[in-house]
Amino acid sequence: MSISLALYGIEGVTPRLALKFAKHYFACLHLSITGAAYLKYLNDGDHVGDHDLVMVEIAELEEKINNGIATAFRVYNEAAGAIPWSVSFGYTTNDFGGFYHFDGQCSGDLIELKGMISFIKDVCADIAVPYGMIYKCEKVSKAFSYAAGNNMVTMCSYENSSAFKKEVPGRFQGRERYKEHLLRMVYPVNVISNKHLEIDVGGVVLKDWIGESVGRGKLEALTSSTWLWYVEADQLEDVNKSLGEAGILISWKKMEGRKRF
């Protein structure tokens, strides 16, 4: 099992600042960085835009970022038996077929929810983050794909596996409505803005809807415009069903089978 985070709408973050956040992510988890990698376009690729992941030491990655050679990157902690890594933090840009976002994973016995929440609080104190989440996934590799909306990965049986990918920039030129007007799904920890809290849920704004029932989680203010919305595991199915039927969840579909959050 892994616990993971994704933060969206970070277009204003430079690679240098992203690396600073990456180091702080590992500090919050009390772990060391054992390796790094960055994306690089291939001069002899079969197609325009072909690229590869170049493995480097963290010091070399920092040098290449400072020299403007590296942009999108990943830093990680490797452990015996962990595939592809035990802990990871990635910074993705609009290059290489991606879109701006952070993703982070922590697996197995290294799971530390408090550390991830602390990291998010520190990031939001420095930059504006319009949307994000913390979620659980059985494998680190799937958690990594889920953050980017790749490989048809879902977190629960009542989730449309392709809907989020069509909302992001890039190939589908998505409208990115998750930044203000919609939610992807509802997760154990959600980073939302004042604009999200104004979403209409059957005639009631989301902020009031959450406060109407103890079964809809609780809000914690991060900044004057950003909030953490915590939802307990046994509340997630009902909350997703209600908001999905209200039409404000990008990836919701009719529930089938067991919950997997």
C-alpha positions as CSV (number, residue, x, y, z in Angstrom):
1,M,0.0,0.0,0.0
2,S,1.1,3.5,-0.7
3,I,0.0,7.0,0.3
4,S,0.3,9.6,-2.4
5,L,-0.3,13.3,-3.2
6,A,-1.0,15.3,-6.3
7,L,-1.0,19.1,-6.5
8,Y,-2.3,20.9,-9.6
9,G,-2.1,24.4,-11.0
10,I,1.5,25.1,-10.3
11,E,2.4,26.8,-13.6
12,G,4.2,29.6,-11.7
13,V,6.7,27.2,-10.1
14,T,10.2,27.2,-11.6
15,P,12.4,24.1,-11.7
16,R,14.6,25.6,-9.0
17,L,11.7,26.2,-6.7
18,A,10.4,22.8,-7.5
19,L,13.6,21.2,-6.4
20,K,13.5,23.1,-3.2
21,F,10.0,21.7,-2.6
22,A,11.3,18.2,-3.5
23,K,14.0,18.3,-0.9
24,H,11.5,19.6,1.7
25,Y,9.1,16.7,0.8
26,F,11.8,14.2,1.9
27,A,12.6,16.3,5.0
28,C,8.9,16.1,6.0
29,L,9.0,12.3,5.6
30,H,12.4,12.2,7.5
31,L,14.0,10.3,4.6
32,S,17.0,10.8,2.4
33,I,17.1,11.2,-1.4
34,T,19.1,8.3,-3.0
35,G,18.7,9.2,-6.7
36,A,17.2,11.5,-9.2
37,A,16.3,11.7,-12.9
38,Y,15.2,14.3,-15.4
39,L,13.5,14.2,-18.8
40,K,15.5,15.0,-22.0
41,Y,14.4,15.1,-25.6
42,L,16.1,12.6,-27.9
43,N,18.0,14.0,-30.9
44,D,17.7,10.6,-32.7
45,G,14.2,9.6,-31.7
46,D,11.8,8.0,-34.0
47,H,9.3,10.9,-33.7
48,V,9.4,14.6,-32.8
49,G,9.1,14.9,-29.1
50,D,10.6,11.5,-28.2
51,H,12.3,11.7,-24.8
52,D,14.0,9.6,-22.2
53,L,14.6,9.6,-18.5
54,V,18.2,10.4,-17.6
55,M,19.4,9.0,-14.2
56,V,21.7,11.3,-12.2
57,E,22.8,12.0,-8.6
58,I,20.9,14.8,-6.8
59,A,23.9,17.1,-7.0
60,E,24.1,16.7,-10.8
61,L,20.3,17.3,-11.1
62,E,20.6,20.5,-9.2
63,E,23.5,21.6,-11.4
64,K,21.5,20.9,-14.6
65,I,18.5,22.7,-13.2
66,N,20.6,25.8,-12.3
67,N,22.1,25.7,-15.9
68,G,18.7,25.5,-17.5
69,I,19.4,22.0,-18.9
70,A,16.8,20.1,-16.8
71,T,13.2,21.0,-16.2
72,A,10.8,18.2,-15.4
73,F,12.4,15.8,-12.9
74,R,11.9,13.1,-10.2
75,V,13.8,12.5,-7.0
76,Y,13.4,9.3,-5.1
77,N,14.5,6.9,-2.3
78,E,15.2,3.3,-3.3
79,A,14.7,0.4,-1.0
80,A,15.2,-3.3,-1.3
81,G,12.1,-4.9,-2.9
82,A,10.4,-1.6,-3.7
83,I,9.4,-1.2,-7.3
84,P,10.1,1.2,-8.9
85,W,11.0,3.1,-5.7
86,S,9.9,3.4,-2.1
87,V,9.4,7.1,-2.0
88,S,9.3,9.6,-4.9
89,F,8.6,13.2,-5.7
90,G,8.0,14.4,-9.3
91,Y,7.7,17.8,-10.9
92,T,6.0,17.7,-14.3
93,T,5.8,20.6,-16.8
94,N,4.0,21.1,-20.1
95,D,7.0,19.7,-21.9
96,F,7.4,16.0,-22.8
97,G,3.6,15.5,-23.2
98,G,2.8,16.4,-19.6
99,F,1.2,19.2,-17.7
100,Y,2.2,21.2,-14.6
101,H,1.8,19.3,-11.4
102,F,3.6,17.8,-8.4
103,D,3.2,14.1,-7.5
104,G,4.5,12.3,-4.5
105,Q,4.4,8.7,-3.2
106,C,5.4,6.9,-0.1
107,S,5.1,3.1,0.2
108,G,5.0,0.2,2.7
109,D,6.2,0.8,6.2
110,L,7.3,4.3,5.2
111,I,3.7,5.6,5.0
112,E,3.5,8.9,6.8
113,L,0.3,10.8,6.3
114,K,1.2,13.6,8.8
115,G,4.4,14.3,6.9
116,M,2.5,14.7,3.6
117,I,0.0,17.0,5.2
118,S,2.8,19.0,6.7
119,F,4.4,19.3,3.3
120,I,1.2,20.5,1.7
121,K,0.7,23.1,4.4
122,D,4.3,24.4,3.8
123,V,3.9,24.5,0.0
124,C,0.6,26.4,0.3
125,A,2.2,28.9,2.6
126,D,4.7,29.7,-0.2
127,I,2.6,29.5,-3.4
128,A,-1.0,29.4,-4.5
129,V,-2.2,25.8,-5.1
130,P,-5.7,25.8,-6.5
131,Y,-6.3,22.0,-6.2
132,G,-4.8,18.8,-5.0
133,M,-5.4,15.7,-2.9
134,I,-3.9,12.9,-0.8
135,Y,-5.0,9.4,-1.6
136,K,-4.2,5.7,-0.9
137,C,-3.2,3.2,-3.6
138,E,-2.1,-0.4,-3.5
139,K,1.0,0.3,-5.6
140,V,3.4,3.2,-6.0
141,S,3.5,2.8,-9.8
142,K,-0.3,3.1,-10.0
143,A,-0.3,6.1,-7.6
144,F,2.3,7.8,-9.9
145,S,0.1,7.2,-13.0
146,Y,-3.0,8.3,-11.2
147,A,-1.7,11.7,-10.5
148,A,-1.1,12.4,-14.2
149,G,-4.4,10.7,-15.2
150,N,-2.4,8.0,-17.2
151,N,-2.9,4.3,-17.8
152,M,-6.6,4.2,-17.0
153,V,-5.8,3.9,-13.2
154,T,-8.7,4.5,-10.8
155,M,-8.9,4.7,-7.0
156,C,-12.4,3.2,-6.7
157,S,-14.9,1.2,-8.8
158,Y,-17.2,4.2,-9.2
159,E,-14.6,6.3,-11.1
160,N,-14.4,6.9,-14.9
161,S,-10.8,6.0,-15.7
162,S,-10.4,8.4,-18.7
163,A,-12.4,11.4,-17.7
164,F,-9.7,13.3,-15.8
165,K,-7.2,13.0,-18.6
166,K,-9.6,14.8,-20.9
167,E,-9.6,17.8,-18.4
168,V,-5.8,18.4,-18.4
169,P,-3.8,20.5,-20.9
170,G,-1.9,18.8,-23.6
171,R,-3.3,16.3,-26.1
172,F,-7.0,16.8,-25.2
173,Q,-6.6,20.6,-24.5
174,G,-8.7,20.1,-21.4
175,R,-10.4,23.0,-19.7
176,E,-8.8,22.3,-16.3
177,R,-12.1,22.9,-14.5
178,Y,-10.7,21.1,-11.4
179,K,-8.9,24.4,-10.6
180,E,-12.1,26.2,-9.8
181,H,-15.4,24.7,-10.8
182,L,-15.3,21.0,-10.3
183,L,-13.6,18.3,-8.3
184,R,-11.9,15.2,-9.8
185,M,-13.3,13.0,-7.0
186,V,-13.4,13.3,-3.2
187,Y,-10.4,11.9,-1.3
188,P,-9.3,11.4,2.3
189,V,-7.5,14.8,2.1
190,N,-8.5,17.4,-0.5
191,V,-6.8,20.7,-1.2
192,I,-9.5,23.1,-2.4
193,S,-10.0,26.9,-2.9
194,N,-12.7,29.4,-2.0
195,K,-14.0,29.0,-5.5
196,H,-14.5,25.3,-5.0
197,L,-16.4,26.0,-1.8
198,E,-18.8,28.2,-3.8
199,I,-19.8,25.3,-6.1
200,D,-23.5,24.7,-6.2
201,V,-24.7,21.4,-4.7
202,G,-28.4,21.2,-5.2
203,G,-29.0,24.8,-4.3
204,V,-26.4,24.9,-1.4
205,V,-22.8,26.0,-1.8
206,L,-20.3,23.3,-1.1
207,K,-19.0,24.9,2.1
208,D,-22.5,24.9,3.6
209,W,-23.2,21.4,2.3
210,I,-20.1,20.0,4.1
211,G,-21.1,21.7,7.3
212,E,-24.7,20.4,7.2
213,S,-23.7,16.9,8.2
214,V,-21.0,15.3,10.4
215,G,-20.7,12.6,7.7
216,R,-19.3,15.0,5.1
217,G,-15.8,15.6,6.6
218,K,-14.3,18.8,8.1
219,L,-12.6,21.9,6.7
220,E,-9.3,23.4,7.9
221,A,-8.2,26.8,6.6
222,L,-4.7,26.9,5.1
223,T,-4.6,30.4,3.8
224,S,-7.2,33.1,3.1
225,S,-8.1,31.3,-0.1
226,T,-7.1,27.7,0.4
227,W,-8.5,24.9,2.5
228,L,-7.9,21.3,3.5
229,W,-11.0,19.1,3.4
230,Y,-10.6,15.9,5.4
231,V,-13.1,13.0,4.7
232,E,-13.0,9.8,6.7
233,A,-12.6,6.5,4.9
234,D,-16.1,5.4,5.9
235,Q,-17.6,8.6,4.6
236,L,-16.0,8.7,1.1
237,E,-18.5,6.5,-0.7
238,D,-21.5,8.5,0.4
239,V,-19.8,11.8,-0.2
240,N,-18.7,10.8,-3.7
241,K,-22.1,9.4,-4.5
242,S,-23.9,12.6,-3.4
243,L,-21.5,15.0,-5.2
244,G,-21.3,12.7,-8.3
245,E,-25.0,12.7,-8.7
246,A,-25.0,16.5,-8.2
247,G,-22.7,16.7,-11.3
248,I,-19.6,18.3,-9.7
249,L,-17.2,15.3,-9.9
250,I,-15.2,15.0,-13.1
251,S,-14.6,11.3,-12.8
252,W,-17.7,10.0,-11.1
253,K,-19.8,7.2,-12.6
254,K,-22.5,5.0,-11.2
255,M,-21.3,3.0,-8.3
256,E,-20.6,-0.7,-8.8
257,G,-18.8,-3.1,-6.6
258,R,-16.8,-2.4,-3.5
259,K,-15.2,0.8,-2.5
260,R,-11.4,0.9,-2.8
261,F,-10.4,4.3,-1.3
